[in-house]
Amino acid sequence: MTTLQDCRALDAQDPLAPLRAHFSLPEGVIYLDGNSLGVLPRATAARVADVVTREWGQDLIKSWNSAGWVSMPQRLGNQLAPLIGAGTNEVVCTDSTSINLYKVLSAALSIAREDSPARRRVVSERSNFPTDLYIAEGLCKERGLELVLVEPEDIGAALTDDVAVLMLTHVNYRTGAMHDMAAITAAAHAAGILCVWDLAHSAGAVPVDLRGADADFSIGCGYKYLNGGPGAPAFVWVNPRHANRFWQPLSGWFGHAAPFQFTPDYQPAAGITRYLCGTQPMISLSALQCGLDVFDAAQPLGGMAALRTKSLALSDLFIRLVEERCDGFGLGLATPRAHAQRGSQVCLTRDEGAGIDGQGSGAYAIVQALIARNVIGDFRKGDGGTGRHKDILRFGFTPLYVGFEDVWNAVEHLRQVLAGAEWQRPEFNQQHAVT
């Protein structure tokens, strides 16, 4: 049996432990929700204040030049690029994940259908994050195409000669299951299909090699493992072989080849810059830079490889402790055990009918009871027990600031919530707007 002392010993030996000092963590909080919203870097408040009071307040519009505002999307893109296996000048940080997906999926569809007009389908995973499916559904309706949703084990069979684009999230938001990006991309390309990858639950959490996988397009968000703050700008990567083939549909002036020439016609910039749209949000981009700076600090300690090793050790420990200490309370594991098949989160299920008076799973209330104890995870709803998707208790393990003692204490709180039936209290069964 793993003990608390064992976990403290692991923390004492952890070469990445100093990175925790880069973050402002509330006293007494065990934060296991960085896969939803990352923690505040200590540098962010001062950096944002400087942008507001000096760069904006004193230097005013001069800061587009003197503070380098105009090139910040590209500079942050280059800072992010090594985390996702992209090259220099292939990434921009801009807009939201949903907006960026609209841009790249539109471009991918234009390229695919120019080459093969008979390709009229977009394939995605049924349990892909809903915003991805909504954007794809809207585009398909707009263009008279069909969105086909399949289970992960059926992706290979769905790669038929009428498919234009395969759109997947690298790490599933519900289960933490991770696709083999290189193998799936190769299979899609063999069938003449372009691949769009969402890295929202990958960037900063697991090593990604977009160039090595020969992916076509990719997007991801800045506010989860990248710690850019709520609603932080997202990012876009386009394989250089595609970058200049089509306009993306949101052809705003920051994507223009010469925006300050003020020509009445649109002339797209070369390369990834054309995937910008309107005037860029300097305050939030500056906050995102503070999150990316921590990854620069992690580089001498082993970078993404070391972060991945620790992430797997944390999640392995969590799984083992839950199975040792919470046996008999109806918990199951939705996340793959194999390291190559999981991201940086662990998702637990609870037996349907284990809730109050045999109704539901009680999973939401268990998460709320943990939050009341300052153990922060989150809940994702299943399909009511009628299919394969159960209610999820979701816990993210961000190796930049989560320690092994945190894991032991989190599981001990979970054991106490279950053993004492705390989750049955009425206040934990009142559902909030955000779960």
GIZI-V157619 format. One record per residue. N is the residue number from 0. RES is the residue in one small letter. SS is DSSP state (alpha for helix, beta for strand, coil for the rest). PHI is phi as a letter, one per 30 degrees, with the letter a starting at -180 (none if undefined). OMEGA is omega as a letter, one per 40 degrees, with the letter a starting at -180 (999 if undefined). Layout:
# GIZI-V157619
n=[N	N]
res=[RES	RES]
ss=[SS	SS]
phi=[PHI	PHI]
omega=[OMEGA	OMEGA]
This chain:
# GIZI-V157619
n=[0	1	2	3	4	5	6	7	8	9	10	11	12	13	14	15	16	17	18	19	20	21	22	23	24	25	26	27	28	29	30	31	32	33	34	35	36	37	38	39	40	41	42	43	44	45	46	47	48	49	50	51	52	53	54	55	56	57	58	59	60	61	62	63	64	65	66	67	68	69	70	71	72	73	74	75	76	77	78	79	80	81	82	83	84	85	86	87	88	89	90	91	92	93	94	95	96	97	98	99	100	101	102	103	104	105	106	107	108	109	110	111	112	113	114	115	116	117	118	119	120	121	122	123	124	125	126	127	128	129	130	131	132	133	134	135	136	137	138	139	140	141	142	143	144	145	146	147	148	149	150	151	152	153	154	155	156	157	158	159	160	161	162	163	164	165	166	167	168	169	170	171	172	173	174	175	176	177	178	179	180	181	182	183	184	185	186	187	188	189	190	191	192	193	194	195	196	197	198	199	200	201	202	203	204	205	206	207	208	209	210	211	212	213	214	215	216	217	218	219	220	221	222	223	224	225	226	227	228	229	230	231	232	233	234	235	236	237	238	239	240	241	242	243	244	245	246	247	248	249	250	251	252	253	254	255	256	257	258	259	260	261	262	263	264	265	266	267	268	269	270	271	272	273	274	275	276	277	278	279	280	281	282	283	284	285	286	287	288	289	290	291	292	293	294	295	296	297	298	299	300	301	302	303	304	305	306	307	308	309	310	311	312	313	314	315	316	317	318	319	320	321	322	323	324	325	326	327	328	329	330	331	332	333	334	335	336	337	338	339	340	341	342	343	344	345	346	347	348	349	350	351	352	353	354	355	356	357	358	359	360	361	362	363	364	365	366	367	368	369	370	371	372	373	374	375	376	377	378	379	380	381	382	383	384	385	386	387	388	389	390	391	392	393	394	395	396	397	398	399	400	401	402	403	404	405	406	407	408	409	410	411	412	413	414	415	416	417	418	419	420	421	422	423	424	425	426	427	428	429	430	431	432	433	434]
res=[m	t	t	l	q	d	c	r	a	l	d	a	q	d	p	l	a	p	l	r	a	h	f	s	l	p	e	g	v	i	y	l	d	g	n	s	l	g	v	l	p	r	a	t	a	a	r	v	a	d	v	v	t	r	e	w	g	q	d	l	i	k	s	w	n	s	a	g	w	v	s	m	p	q	r	l	g	n	q	l	a	p	l	i	g	a	g	t	n	e	v	v	c	t	d	s	t	s	i	n	l	y	k	v	l	s	a	a	l	s	i	a	r	e	d	s	p	a	r	r	r	v	v	s	e	r	s	n	f	p	t	d	l	y	i	a	e	g	l	c	k	e	r	g	l	e	l	v	l	v	e	p	e	d	i	g	a	a	l	t	d	d	v	a	v	l	m	l	t	h	v	n	y	r	t	g	a	m	h	d	m	a	a	i	t	a	a	a	h	a	a	g	i	l	c	v	w	d	l	a	h	s	a	g	a	v	p	v	d	l	r	g	a	d	a	d	f	s	i	g	c	g	y	k	y	l	n	g	g	p	g	a	p	a	f	v	w	v	n	p	r	h	a	n	r	f	w	q	p	l	s	g	w	f	g	h	a	a	p	f	q	f	t	p	d	y	q	p	a	a	g	i	t	r	y	l	c	g	t	q	p	m	i	s	l	s	a	l	q	c	g	l	d	v	f	d	a	a	q	p	l	g	g	m	a	a	l	r	t	k	s	l	a	l	s	d	l	f	i	r	l	v	e	e	r	c	d	g	f	g	l	g	l	a	t	p	r	a	h	a	q	r	g	s	q	v	c	l	t	r	d	e	g	a	g	i	d	g	q	g	s	g	a	y	a	i	v	q	a	l	i	a	r	n	v	i	g	d	f	r	k	g	d	g	g	t	g	r	h	k	d	i	l	r	f	g	f	t	p	l	y	v	g	f	e	d	v	w	n	a	v	e	h	l	r	q	v	l	a	g	a	e	w	q	r	p	e	f	n	q	q	h	a	v	t]
ss=[coil	coil	coil	alpha	alpha	alpha	alpha	alpha	alpha	alpha	alpha	alpha	alpha	coil	coil	coil	alpha	alpha	alpha	alpha	alpha	alpha	beta	coil	coil	coil	coil	coil	coil	beta	beta	coil	coil	coil	coil	coil	coil	coil	coil	coil	beta	coil	coil	alpha	alpha	alpha	alpha	alpha	alpha	alpha	alpha	alpha	alpha	alpha	alpha	alpha	coil	coil	coil	alpha	alpha	alpha	alpha	alpha	alpha	alpha	coil	coil	alpha	alpha	alpha	alpha	alpha	alpha	alpha	alpha	alpha	alpha	alpha	alpha	alpha	alpha	alpha	alpha	coil	coil	coil	coil	coil	coil	beta	beta	beta	coil	coil	coil	alpha	alpha	alpha	alpha	alpha	alpha	alpha	alpha	alpha	alpha	alpha	alpha	alpha	alpha	alpha	alpha	alpha	alpha	alpha	coil	coil	coil	coil	coil	beta	beta	beta	beta	beta	coil	coil	coil	coil	alpha	alpha	alpha	alpha	alpha	alpha	alpha	alpha	alpha	alpha	alpha	alpha	alpha	alpha	coil	coil	beta	beta	beta	beta	beta	coil	alpha	alpha	alpha	alpha	alpha	alpha	alpha	coil	coil	coil	coil	beta	beta	beta	beta	beta	beta	beta	coil	beta	coil	coil	coil	coil	coil	beta	beta	coil	coil	alpha	alpha	alpha	alpha	alpha	alpha	alpha	alpha	alpha	alpha	coil	coil	coil	beta	beta	beta	beta	beta	coil	coil	coil	coil	coil	coil	coil	coil	coil	coil	coil	alpha	alpha	alpha	alpha	coil	coil	coil	beta	beta	beta	beta	coil	coil	coil	coil	coil	coil	coil	coil	coil	coil	coil	coil	coil	coil	beta	beta	beta	beta	coil	alpha	alpha	alpha	alpha	coil	coil	coil	coil	coil	coil	coil	coil	coil	alpha	alpha	alpha	beta	coil	coil	alpha	alpha	alpha	coil	coil	coil	coil	coil	coil	beta	coil	coil	alpha	alpha	alpha	alpha	alpha	coil	coil	coil	coil	coil	coil	alpha	alpha	alpha	alpha	alpha	alpha	alpha	alpha	alpha	alpha	alpha	alpha	alpha	alpha	alpha	alpha	alpha	alpha	coil	coil	coil	alpha	alpha	alpha	alpha	alpha	alpha	alpha	alpha	alpha	alpha	alpha	alpha	alpha	alpha	alpha	alpha	alpha	alpha	alpha	alpha	alpha	alpha	alpha	coil	coil	coil	coil	coil	beta	beta	beta	coil	coil	coil	coil	coil	alpha	alpha	alpha	beta	coil	coil	beta	beta	beta	beta	beta	beta	coil	coil	coil	coil	coil	alpha	alpha	alpha	coil	coil	coil	coil	alpha	alpha	alpha	alpha	alpha	alpha	alpha	alpha	alpha	alpha	coil	coil	beta	beta	coil	beta	beta	beta	coil	coil	coil	coil	coil	coil	coil	coil	coil	coil	coil	beta	beta	beta	beta	beta	coil	coil	coil	coil	coil	coil	coil	alpha	alpha	alpha	alpha	alpha	alpha	alpha	alpha	alpha	alpha	alpha	alpha	alpha	alpha	alpha	alpha	coil	coil	alpha	alpha	alpha	coil	alpha	alpha	alpha	alpha	coil	coil	coil	coil	coil	coil]
phi=[none	d	c	d	d	e	d	d	d	d	d	d	c	d	d	c	e	d	d	e	d	d	b	c	c	e	e	i	c	c	c	c	b	d	d	c	b	d	d	d	d	d	d	d	e	d	d	d	d	d	d	d	d	c	d	d	d	c	d	h	d	e	d	e	c	d	c	i	e	d	c	d	e	d	d	d	d	d	d	d	e	d	d	b	i	c	c	d	i	c	b	b	c	a	h	c	e	d	d	d	d	e	d	d	d	d	d	d	d	d	d	d	d	d	d	b	e	d	d	b	b	c	c	b	d	e	c	d	d	e	d	d	d	d	d	d	d	d	d	d	d	d	c	i	c	b	c	c	c	b	d	e	d	c	d	e	d	d	d	c	d	c	c	c	b	c	c	b	c	e	c	d	d	d	c	i	d	c	d	d	e	d	d	d	d	d	d	d	d	d	c	i	c	d	c	c	c	c	c	e	c	c	e	i	c	b	d	b	b	d	d	d	d	i	d	c	b	a	b	a	c	c	c	c	d	d	i	d	j	e	i	e	e	c	b	b	b	b	e	e	d	c	e	c	d	b	d	d	d	c	d	d	d	d	c	d	d	b	e	c	d	h	d	d	c	d	b	d	d	d	i	d	d	d	d	d	b	c	e	d	d	d	d	d	d	d	d	d	e	d	d	d	d	d	d	d	d	d	e	d	c	k	h	d	d	d	d	d	d	d	e	d	d	d	d	e	d	d	e	d	d	d	d	d	c	c	d	j	c	i	d	b	c	c	d	d	d	d	e	d	c	b	d	c	b	b	c	c	c	b	e	d	j	c	d	d	h	i	c	i	c	i	d	d	d	d	d	d	d	d	d	d	c	i	c	c	b	b	b	b	d	d	c	i	i	c	b	d	c	c	e	b	c	c	b	c	c	c	d	d	b	c	c	d	d	e	d	e	d	d	d	d	d	d	e	d	d	d	d	c	h	d	d	d	d	e	d	d	c	c	d	d	d	c	c]
omega=[i	a	i	i	i	a	i	i	i	i	a	a	a	i	a	a	i	a	i	a	i	a	i	a	i	a	i	a	i	a	a	a	i	i	i	i	a	a	i	i	a	a	a	a	i	i	i	i	i	i	a	a	a	a	i	a	a	a	i	a	i	a	i	i	a	i	i	a	a	a	a	i	i	a	i	i	i	i	i	a	a	a	a	i	i	i	i	i	i	a	i	i	a	i	a	i	a	a	i	i	i	a	a	i	i	a	a	i	i	i	a	a	i	i	a	a	a	i	a	a	i	i	i	i	a	a	i	a	a	a	i	a	a	i	i	i	i	i	i	i	a	a	i	a	a	i	a	a	a	i	a	a	a	a	a	a	a	a	a	a	i	a	i	a	i	a	a	i	a	i	a	a	a	a	a	i	a	i	i	a	a	a	a	i	i	i	i	a	i	i	i	a	i	a	i	a	i	a	a	a	a	a	a	a	i	i	i	i	a	i	i	i	a	i	a	a	i	i	i	a	a	a	i	a	i	i	a	i	a	a	a	i	i	i	i	i	i	i	a	a	i	a	a	a	a	i	i	a	a	a	i	a	i	i	a	i	a	a	a	i	i	i	a	a	a	i	a	i	i	i	a	a	i	i	i	i	a	i	a	a	a	a	a	i	i	i	i	i	i	i	i	i	a	i	i	i	i	a	i	i	i	i	a	i	i	i	i	i	i	i	i	i	i	a	i	i	a	i	a	a	i	a	i	a	a	i	i	a	i	i	i	a	i	a	i	i	a	a	a	a	i	i	a	i	i	a	i	i	i	a	i	a	i	i	a	a	i	a	i	a	a	a	i	a	i	i	i	i	i	i	i	i	a	i	a	i	i	a	i	a	i	a	i	i	a	a	a	a	a	i	a	i	a	a	i	a	a	a	i	a	i	i	a	i	i	a	a	a	i	a	i	i	i	i	a	i	a	a	a	a	i	a	i	a	a	a	i	i	i	a	i	i	i	a	999]
